[in-house]
């Protein structure tokens, strides 16, 4: 991997990092003011940058293996809008050289949020910007909306900016009130990548968001966060009823999980996946199969897809000390391109 100096011929002025995240419970609720329970993962994105003369940003991505030039005032293509969007929303003037590397897997683990937060942390340091960690998360969300075209909620950026890998971050996405909580006693987190690239994730995400916004409008509430009884959804058209039922029931699952023992927490994860598969329809057959294999393992409390869906990663709560064994057993049966992400394979031997 070429260094910043090897790519641009001089050292960077600042370097910053931010982690990916895994969401344990609370999927597709954050854009309806709901509750979520993410945790950071060990994998991180690193961004180094320095000012440069002229009217063109030079952006190097080690993962893409290329340097891209983007004129000031343009957002660029591929990975560039995440970076140029951050520069724009932070109010930074002038051109930059930016170097990026990441070991955050794509597909359900917020690699985009990690890139946004790492970039914004680097900009905050270099330009001494008066921005809190919450401010960075809100700016990252603006980048998704205004530059990437994904109408995301706030969970991913808040988790990347504020969470750690040893706790769950309970977040009220309406008020942004939050607190760190321990993992359920006797449980540890296992994350597997299904090896299935996310399909239709962006278009499907925006479609689901529009559907639950329409359900809120028909119910006469600000957001589905304000509905606590699924019986109140009875008069909605069938499709909107199922979409709304997922959000309402998922919020209830998160609130119950806050002080749930590991076995019950696992049951709530299983119920979450069933809802995402049946009511929200954001899973794919390969992910469903991987989740089913995890759920059937005797050392697993529960498992579900994580992230926007349509492919990507799955998360399980397993007995402490058994993550490596569960991963080996399940992946041997699953086959394909599946792989262990958390804990890192060398950490679970």
C-alpha positions in Angstrom: 0.0 0.0 0.0 1.6 3.3 -1.1 1.8 5.9 1.7 0.4 9.5 1.5 4.0 10.7 0.8 4.5 8.1 -1.9 1.3 9.2 -3.6 1.5 12.9 -3.2 5.3 13.5 -2.7 5.0 15.1 0.8 3.8 14.1 4.2 0.1 14.7 5.3 -0.8 17.5 7.6 -3.3 15.4 9.6 -4.5 11.8 9.9 -7.7 10.7 11.4 -9.7 7.4 11.8 -13.2 6.2 12.4 -14.7 2.8 12.9 -17.5 0.9 11.1 -20.4 -0.2 13.1 -22.7 -3.2 13.6 -26.3 -2.7 14.6 -27.5 -5.3 17.1 -31.1 -4.2 17.1 -33.2 -1.4 15.7 -33.0 -1.7 12.0 -34.7 0.7 9.6 -36.1 2.7 12.6 -33.7 5.7 12.7 -35.4 7.6 9.9 -38.7 7.4 11.8 -37.3 8.8 15.1 -36.9 5.3 16.6 -34.4 3.5 18.9 -31.3 1.7 17.9 -28.5 -0.4 19.5 -25.3 -0.2 17.5 -21.8 -1.0 18.5 -18.5 0.0 16.8 -16.4 -2.7 15.2 -12.6 -3.0 15.3 -12.2 -2.2 11.6 -11.6 1.4 10.7 -11.2 3.9 7.9 -8.1 6.1 7.9 -8.0 9.5 6.1 -4.9 11.7 5.8 -5.0 15.0 4.1 -3.0 18.2 3.3 -3.8 21.5 1.6 -2.6 22.0 -2.0 -2.5 24.8 -4.5 -4.8 25.0 -7.5 -8.4 24.3 -8.1 -8.5 20.5 -8.0 -8.8 18.0 -5.2 -6.7 14.9 -5.5 -8.3 11.9 -3.8 -6.4 8.6 -3.5 -8.2 5.4 -2.4 -6.1 2.4 -1.5 -9.2 0.2 -1.7 -10.0 1.4 -5.2 -6.3 1.6 -6.2 -6.7 4.9 -7.9 -6.2 8.7 -7.6 -9.1 10.8 -8.7 -9.0 14.5 -9.5 -12.1 16.5 -8.7 -12.4 20.2 -9.6 -13.5 22.5 -6.8 -17.3 22.9 -6.8 -17.8 19.4 -8.3 -18.6 16.3 -6.2 -17.0 13.6 -8.4 -18.0 10.0 -8.8 -17.5 6.6 -7.1 -16.0 7.3 -3.6 -15.4 11.0 -4.2 -18.8 12.4 -3.2 -18.3 11.1 0.4 -15.1 13.2 0.6 -16.0 16.3 -1.4 -19.4 16.3 0.4 -17.6 16.4 3.8 -15.3 19.2 2.6 -18.4 21.2 1.4 -20.6 20.8 4.5 -17.6 21.6 6.8 -17.2 24.9 5.0 -13.6 24.3 4.0 -12.2 26.4 1.2 -9.4 25.5 -1.2 -8.0 22.3 -2.6 -6.8 19.2 -0.7 -4.8 16.1 -1.2 -6.7 13.2 0.5 -5.5 9.7 1.1 -7.9 6.9 2.2 -7.5 3.3 3.3 -10.0 1.1 5.1 -10.5 -2.4 6.4 -14.2 -1.8 7.0 -16.1 -4.4 4.9 -18.7 -2.9 2.5 -22.3 -4.1 3.0 -24.1 -3.5 6.2 -21.2 -2.3 8.4 -21.3 1.4 7.6 -18.1 1.8 5.5 -19.6 5.0 4.1 -20.2 6.5 7.6 -16.7 5.6 8.6 -15.3 7.4 5.6 -17.4 10.5 6.4 -16.5 10.6 10.0 -12.8 10.0 9.4 -12.8 12.8 6.8 -14.7 15.2 9.1 -12.4 14.4 12.0 -9.4 15.2 9.8 -10.9 18.4 8.6 -11.9 19.4 12.2 -8.3 18.9 13.3 -6.6 20.6 10.4 -8.9 23.7 10.4 -9.6 23.8 14.2 -13.3 23.6 13.5 -15.6 24.1 16.5 -17.6 20.9 15.9 -18.6 18.3 18.5 -18.8 14.6 17.8 -22.6 14.9 17.4 -22.0 17.8 14.9 -19.8 15.5 12.8 -22.5 12.9 12.7 -25.1 15.4 11.6 -22.8 16.7 8.9 -22.1 13.1 7.7 -25.8 12.6 7.4 -26.1 15.7 5.3 -23.4 14.3 3.0 -25.5 11.2 2.5 -28.6 13.3 1.7 -27.1 16.1 -0.4 -24.2 14.5 -2.1 -24.7 10.7 -2.2 -28.5 10.7 -2.7 -29.3 8.2 0.1 -31.9 9.6 2.6 -30.3 7.8 5.5 -31.2 8.1 9.2 -28.6 9.3 11.8 -27.6 5.9 13.3 -24.6 5.1 11.2 -22.9 8.4 11.6 -23.7 8.6 15.3 -22.3 5.1 15.9 -19.1 5.8 13.9 -18.6 9.1 15.8 -19.6 8.1 19.3 -19.7 4.3 19.8 -16.9 1.9 20.9 -16.4 -1.8 20.3 -16.9 -2.8 24.0 -20.4 -1.5 24.5 -23.8 -1.0 22.8 -24.8 2.5 22.1 -28.5 3.0 23.0 -29.6 6.0 20.8 -32.9 7.8 20.7 -32.6 9.0 17.1 -35.2 11.7 17.6 -33.6 13.5 20.6 -30.1 12.1 20.1 -30.1 11.2 23.7 -27.8 8.3 24.2 -25.9 6.1 26.7 -23.4 3.2 26.5 -24.6 -0.1 27.8 -22.8 -3.4 28.5 -23.4 -6.3 26.2 -25.7 -8.9 27.7 -23.8 -10.8 30.3 -22.4 -14.1 28.9 -22.7 -13.0 25.3 -20.3 -11.8 22.7 -20.9 -10.3 19.2 -20.1 -12.3 16.1 -20.4 -10.7 12.6 -20.2 -12.6 9.4 -20.1 -11.2 5.9 -22.4 -13.2 3.6 -20.2 -12.5 0.6 -23.3 -11.3 -1.3 -22.9 -7.7 -2.6 -25.7 -5.5 -1.6 -28.3 -5.3 -4.4 -30.7 -2.4 -4.8 -29.6 -1.2 -1.3 -29.8 2.5 -2.2 -33.0 2.5 -4.2 -34.6 -0.1 -1.9 -33.7 2.0 1.1 -35.2 5.2 -0.3 -38.3 3.3 -1.3 -38.8 1.8 2.2 -38.3 5.3 3.7 -40.9 6.8 1.4 -43.4 4.0 2.4 -43.1 4.5 6.1 -43.3 8.2 5.7 -46.6 7.7 3.8 -47.8 5.4 6.6 -47.0 8.1 9.1 -48.9 10.6 7.1 -52.0 8.4 6.8 -51.9 7.7 10.6 -51.6 11.5 11.3 -48.4 11.1 13.4 -45.1 12.9 13.0 -43.2 9.6 12.8 -43.9 5.9 13.5 -41.9 6.4 16.7 -45.2 7.9 18.1 -47.1 4.6 17.5 -46.6 2.0 20.3 -49.4 -0.4 19.5 -49.4 -2.4 16.2 -53.2 -2.5 16.5 -53.3 1.2 15.5 -52.0 0.2 12.1 -55.0 -1.9 11.2 -56.6 0.6 8.7 -53.4 1.0 6.6 -53.2 -0.6 3.1 -51.5 -4.0 3.4 -48.1 -3.1 2.1 -47.9 0.0 4.3 -49.2 -1.9 7.3 -46.4 -4.5 7.0 -43.8 -1.8 6.6 -45.1 0.2 9.6 -45.5 -3.0 11.7 -41.8 -3.7 11.4 -40.8 -0.2 12.6 -43.3 -0.2 15.5 -42.4 -3.7 16.6 -38.7 -3.1 16.2 -38.8 -0.1 18.5 -40.5 -2.3 21.1 -37.8 -4.9 20.7 -35.0 -2.4 21.3 -36.6 -1.0 24.5 -37.1 -4.5 25.8 -33.5 -5.5 25.0 -32.0 -2.8 27.1 -32.0 -4.9 30.2 -32.7 -8.3 28.6 -30.5 -11.3 29.5 -28.5 -12.9 26.7 -31.1 -15.6 25.9 -34.0 -13.1 25.6 -31.8 -10.7 23.7 -31.1 -13.4 21.2 -34.8 -14.1 20.8 -35.4 -10.5 20.1 -32.7 -10.6 17.4 -34.4 -13.6 15.8 -37.8 -11.8 15.8 -36.1 -8.8 14.3 -34.8 -10.8 11.4 -38.2 -12.4 10.8 -39.7 -9.0 10.7 -37.1 -7.7 8.3 -37.6 -10.7 6.1 -41.4 -10.8 6.1 -42.7 -7.3 6.8 -39.9 -5.1 5.5 -38.6 -7.4 2.8 -35.0 -6.3 2.8 -33.3 -9.7 3.1 -32.0 -12.0 0.3 -32.0 -15.9 0.3 -28.3 -16.2 1.0 -28.5 -13.9 4.1 -31.6 -15.8 5.3 -29.7 -19.0 5.0 -26.7 -17.7 6.9 -28.9 -16.3 9.6 -30.7 -19.7 9.9 -27.4 -21.6 10.2 -26.4 -19.2 13.0 -29.7 -19.5 14.8 -29.5 -23.3 14.7 -26.0 -23.4 16.3 -26.2 -24.5 20.0 -23.8 -21.8 21.1 -25.9 -19.0 19.5 -28.5 -16.9 21.4 -29.8 -15.2 18.3 -28.9 -13.8 14.9 -30.2 -11.3 12.3 -29.2 -9.4 9.2 -27.6 -6.0 10.0 -27.6 -2.8 7.9 -29.8 -1.7 5.1 -30.2 -5.2 3.7 -30.4 -6.7 0.2 -27.1 -8.6 0.9 -24.2 -7.8 3.2 -23.5 -8.8 6.8 -25.2 -10.6 9.6 -24.8 -10.3 13.3 -25.2 -12.9 16.1 -25.0 -12.9 19.9 -23.2 -16.1 20.9 -21.9 -17.6 24.2 -18.7 -15.9 25.4 -15.6 -17.8 24.1 -17.5 -19.5 21.3 -17.4 -16.9 18.5 -14.6 -18.6 16.6 -16.1 -22.0 16.9 -19.5 -20.8 15.8 -18.0 -19.0 12.8 -16.0 -22.0 11.7 -19.0 -24.4 12.0 -21.4 -22.1 10.2 -19.1 -20.9 7.4 -18.1 -24.5 6.7 -21.7 -25.3 6.0 -22.6 -22.0 4.4 -19.7 -22.1 1.9 -19.4 -19.5 -0.8 -17.7 -16.2 -0.1 -18.8 -16.0 3.6 -16.2 -14.8 6.1 -15.8 -13.8 9.7 -15.5 -10.1 10.4 -15.9 -9.7 14.2 -14.1 -10.8 16.2 -11.2 -10.8 13.8 -10.3 -14.4 13.1 -7.0 -14.2 14.9 -8.7 -12.8 18.0 -11.1 -15.8 18.3 -8.6 -18.7 18.1 
